[in-house]
Amino acid sequence: MTAPVVKGAAYVLVHTPDMIMHYGTTCASEHETNPSSEFLAKLPEFIRSYEEVVKYAPNQVYIGNILPNALENIERPWHKNLIQDAKAESKMGEIVDQDEFYVTLKLSDAFDLVMLEKSFLAETKTKLAKKPLYTEAELAKLKEGVEQSEIESKVKDGAEPLYKGNKLVGCVKAAHDKDKNLTAHIMTENLVVKASGVIALKNLIYRSNIPADSIEYVIECSEEACGDMNQRGGGNFAKAISEVAGATGATGSDTRGFCAAPTHALINASALVKSGVYKSVAIVAGGATAKLGMNARDHVNKGLPVLEDCLGGFAILVTENDFVSPILRTDIVGRHTVGTGSSPQAVMEALITKPLDKVGMKITDVDKYSVEMQNPEITEPAGAGDVPLANFKMIAALGAKRGDIDKTAMAAFIKEHGMIGFAPTQGHIPSGVPFVGAGREMMMSGAIERAMIVGKGSLFLGRMTNQFDGVSIIMERNAGKEEAAGAVSKEEVKGMVAEAMKDFASFLLDRK
């Protein structure tokens, strides 16, 4: 069996300022119940430009242009202290603007549900043609678009609008006139997941410099579920995304587990590669429209920009051991079981200390813990506090309780083994996996030895159980061929063969 490794990781943000009002649940609900509210009237004043989104420090960390510890040296509020020379692309991903995303929605549309206005489509196609992610053949499928009057007519009939500022530039139609699971709104939500997942997977393939058809299996792990009235969550986002991204050699399936799903998917991918079933597995997640502007009311009331203005997406490639990329330790996996309980201490013991105890490690043997990595500048104004810091405090307290660290060293432990949150509050996106890419870079440069990726979820949201959920896995620097754990060197093999031949020769002599 081979050790599974993280061969590549890609992270994308999609700036969707005009989707906040129409598809984010906070704003859409307010528009339904109180369309003339002061909050909605004020909202447009607090929407950020694409340039501001690119220069926002946590976003630069998320796409991999700077490491998480860089946030320690950037004064808060980050939305006022922008990185002036920030780039929209990195070696791990990019920040995509809304125009490009609308066109990717159309590229991801297999049933002619997305309509885009002629001049808007032509202009944006020209921009996309300059990017290496899109081929001429792909863009040719888009054709010419439609007249705005036709889009206006469809919106009047119930299609969901796509705006650019105050201008209607497109719409998404319902996929069925009676099926409540194929309404225009649900089709928009699902196409958004698919399109943002496509952008993430395309980035992974391009930036990892691998053939698209080399990926054998894809696991999609976002929070939406596509299906019709006969199977509401039947899927399959994974194959739908693979098809558009050009991963023609892949099959796949969807994994759901609220916020914990990406780490479940990472463990599943590792197990598939470790067992030899597949040599190359990608895990992919697109963004959630419902989370756009989720805390916008609190942000606007406090005079802050609406910081939840981006969809998040990521893709991670797990392959057989290349003796360079970080190893995923399938022997060090934490799990919140049915019998674990829901107290914070019980959850953390199940996810952190129990898997470490199994292999005789201390809490201090893990250089970095990646938990729920939400950006505190988003959550604090809404009263949710600093979520990553709360997790790191609990880990430090467990360490002190066990005697791994002194109580007086807890603050130092948090600074050294934790990190400032930087991920968008897109539900599944912040939980553990945002650090996989940065952790890979840090391990390959020798900056750290190992990290623990922790996914946590709240299953009670589905009203099926009151339980929490969570899993974790250790990611570790690759020792290389010569030092690979449990490996036998060529010289050792030669010695063993020589010894065996000697013993066999003695046996023959004895027979004579």
Helices and strands as residue ranges (DSSP letters): E 5-15, H 20-23, H 25-33, H 38-42, G 43-46, H 50-55, H 57-62, G 68-73, E 93-96, H 98-107, E 114-116, H 118-128, H 136-140, H 148-156, E 160-164, E 167-172, G 180-182, H 184-207, G 212-214, E 217-220, H 237-245, E 251-254, G 258-260, H 261-275, E 280-285, G 289-291, H 296-301, E 310-319, E 327-335, H 344-348, I 349-353, H 354-358, G 363-365, E 368-370, H 376-379, G 380-382, H 387-402, G 407-409, H 410-417, H 434-444, E 450-458, G 459-462, E 468-476, H 490-511
